[in-house]
């Protein structure tokens, strides 16, 4: 599960005006693999030009998304997203 309290897997977070994207990595032997991916689309106006305009709405959106099912898989040969995952959310 992504962001489990006892997780030691590194997590990357990208916050933009329109969405929050998450990636969680896992190292198995000498290879780094994607453990989970997630994308949360934000309501318009919550963040504008990198400034949080509606903190309460941002928190609400994140809380509502917590526990949502996330995509899981391995990196493809090219090092890109796992096979079959083009637009993830």
Rosetta blueprint (number, residue, H / E / L):
1 X L
2 X L
3 X L
4 X L
5 X L
6 X L
7 X L
8 X L
9 X L
10 X L
11 X E
12 X E
13 X E
14 X E
15 X E
16 X L
17 X L
18 X L
19 X E
20 X E
21 X E
22 X E
23 X E
24 X E
25 X E
26 X E
27 X E
28 X E
29 X L
30 X L
31 X E
32 X E
33 X E
34 X E
35 X E
36 X E
37 X E
38 X E
39 X E
40 X E
41 X E
42 X L
43 X L
44 X L
45 X L
46 X L
47 X E
48 X E
49 X L
50 X L
51 X E
52 X E
53 X L
54 X L
55 X H
56 X H
57 X H
58 X H
59 X H
60 X H
61 X H
62 X H
63 X H
64 X H
65 X H
66 X L
67 X L
68 X L
69 X L
70 X L
71 X E
72 X L
73 X L
74 X L
75 X L
76 X L
77 X L
78 X L
79 X L
80 X L
81 X L
82 X L
83 X L
84 X L
85 X L
86 X L
87 X L
88 X L
89 X L
